[in-house]
Every structure is written in C-alpha cells, then in structure tokens.
Amino acid sequence: MNAYSIIVDSRLMGAQLPRCLATLNEAVRRHPARADIQVIGTAENARLATLSRRFGGRFTVCDHATFGARGNAIARITSADILVFLSPHGRLRSSWLSQVDNLLEHQQWDAMIFQPHTPALMTTLRRLWHVATPPGTLCIARQWFERIGGFDTGLDDTAHEDLVERLRACHARIMEISL
C-alpha cells in the first residue's frame, strides 16, 4: 500500500470540518501506518489544533493567502507517495482509501478525482450554461504533482481545476469517480 497524506484546508472546509475529520479518521484507522491527516490553518487556533488532534490529524499553520500556495507548502513537508487534497463539495465514505489504493496501485492511475454526485439535469444545465462543476477530492501521485510544479500559487478557488487541466495536458492517467 502507498503512503497517503490527506490535506485538509480549514478555510475551504468551514463548518464541515468536524464531520470531514471524523470520516477521515475512520478511513485512516483502517490503514494506520500508511495515512496521515494534515489540517491547514492560516493562523494559530487552539480550537482547530484540538479538533485535529482529536481525530488523529496534525494541525499546521500556513499563512499563505491562496489555497495553491498553502497546498504546495504542505505537500513539501510531507513524504507520502500520494497526496490527497480534500474538497468541501463531496462526502467520502469510510472505505474510500482502500478503493483509492487499489486503483492507484494495481491499475496504475496517476490521479483520481472523487466528484460529488449531481443529478443528470443539473449536469446538463451546468454544461449548457458553461458553469464549471465544483472540484472533487483530488488524489495525485507525488511524482506527478512535482512534475507539473504543484498548484499555481496565485490561485485560490480554481487551484484544483487548474492542476487537473495541466495533468490532462501532460497526458496523466486520470480517473474520475462519482460519489
């Protein structure tokens, strides 16, 4: 099994953070030596640090202004083979880590995106109105993350989409899974 670093940006998650960390804790308990949870905050916050520890995570202060810069900074301090950047738009099941590991290890995917389930009508309307689908949780092999230079440090809300587009331009093998 690969080593995973699950990166959670507290600014993006907002009020969903406690529920998200509980789900992550469940997944990490199944693979304790291979996965860690990194919670990013932009300032010292005792409540976030306590919440992170309670669910087996490590709270790190990263005062960069954009998600792209924060994501790159945290990716540099972890040594995991696979980087997982959580999205606030989808809910992961407790078995998702096993599924990711199986697909990345045995089927040789370079990246995976867990997209939130949207009804067919909503998907059609987004396509007609040229509205982007909210980014899903991104799982990417470290070698690909480093190969394309990580996130664009100037981007905040669109950093995920930009990274995925650059991966596609480099012909990385990307699998999208609907939750």
URVEN-V932522 format. One record per residue. N is the residue number from 1. RES is the residue in three letters. PHI is phi in whole degrees, 0 to 359 (* if undefined). OMEGA is omega in whole degrees, 0 to 359 (999 if undefined). Layout:
BEGIN
n res phi omega
N RES PHI OMEGA
N RES PHI OMEGA
END
This chain:
BEGIN
n res phi omega
1 MET * 177
2 ASN 291 172
3 ALA 266 185
4 TYR 240 171
5 SER 241 183
6 ILE 264 187
7 ILE 254 183
8 VAL 241 178
9 ASP 270 184
10 SER 297 178
11 ARG 292 179
12 LEU 283 186
13 MET 282 178
14 GLY 57 184
15 ALA 290 179
16 GLN 280 186
17 LEU 304 181
18 PRO 300 179
19 ARG 295 179
20 CYS 298 180
21 LEU 295 177
22 ALA 297 178
23 THR 294 179
24 LEU 296 180
25 ASN 301 178
26 GLU 298 180
27 ALA 292 181
28 VAL 291 178
29 ARG 299 178
30 ARG 286 180
31 HIS 224 191
32 PRO 296 184
33 ALA 271 187
34 ARG 245 183
35 ALA 222 174
36 ASP 224 181
37 ILE 248 178
38 GLN 248 178
39 VAL 257 182
40 ILE 259 172
41 GLY 233 182
42 THR 268 178
43 ALA 206 176
44 GLU 303 182
45 ASN 210 183
46 ALA 297 180
47 ARG 295 178
48 LEU 293 178
49 ALA 296 179
50 THR 294 179
51 LEU 299 179
52 SER 299 179
53 ARG 297 181
54 ARG 301 180
55 PHE 256 174
56 GLY 80 181
57 GLY 258 177
58 ARG 240 181
59 PHE 271 179
60 THR 231 177
61 VAL 273 180
62 CYS 222 190
63 ASP 273 176
64 HIS 290 186
65 ALA 284 185
66 THR 247 177
67 PHE 297 179
68 GLY 303 180
69 ALA 291 179
70 ARG 295 180
71 GLY 299 178
72 ASN 296 181
73 ALA 297 180
74 ILE 290 179
75 ALA 299 180
76 ARG 292 184
77 ILE 268 177
78 THR 259 180
79 SER 243 184
80 ALA 290 178
81 ASP 287 183
82 ILE 239 177
83 LEU 256 181
84 VAL 241 179
85 PHE 253 184
86 LEU 286 178
87 SER 249 177
88 PRO 282 186
89 HIS 268 181
90 GLY 221 177
91 ARG 251 179
92 LEU 270 174
93 ARG 276 182
94 SER 290 181
95 SER 265 186
96 TRP 297 183
97 LEU 293 177
98 SER 296 179
99 GLN 296 179
100 VAL 299 182
101 ASP 299 179
102 ASN 298 182
103 LEU 290 181
104 LEU 286 184
105 GLU 281 189
106 HIS 266 182
107 GLN 253 172
108 GLN 60 173
109 TRP 278 179
110 ASP 267 180
111 ALA 207 176
112 MET 224 177
113 ILE 234 175
114 PHE 268 181
115 GLN 272 175
116 PRO 294 179
117 HIS 290 176
118 THR 233 178
119 PRO 300 183
120 ALA 302 180
121 LEU 298 180
122 MET 296 178
123 THR 298 179
124 THR 297 179
125 LEU 297 178
126 ARG 298 180
127 ARG 295 180
128 LEU 295 182
129 TRP 270 180
130 HIS 57 177
131 VAL 260 182
132 ALA 292 174
133 THR 287 179
134 PRO 301 183
135 PRO 293 177
136 GLY 264 176
137 THR 292 185
138 LEU 253 174
139 CYS 246 186
140 ILE 223 176
141 ALA 293 182
142 ARG 306 183
143 GLN 299 177
144 TRP 285 178
145 PHE 301 180
146 GLU 287 181
147 ARG 300 182
148 ILE 264 174
149 GLY 86 178
150 GLY 71 179
151 PHE 286 171
152 ASP 286 186
153 THR 292 179
154 GLY 271 184
155 LEU 258 178
156 ASP 246 183
157 ASP 292 184
158 THR 255 182
159 ALA 297 179
160 HIS 300 183
161 GLU 299 180
162 ASP 297 180
163 LEU 298 180
164 VAL 296 179
165 GLU 296 178
166 ARG 292 175
167 LEU 298 179
168 ARG 297 180
169 ALA 295 179
170 CYS 267 178
171 HIS 64 173
172 ALA 289 179
173 ARG 274 185
174 ILE 245 177
175 MET 245 176
176 GLU 254 180
177 ILE 238 177
178 SER 273 179
179 LEU 276 999
END
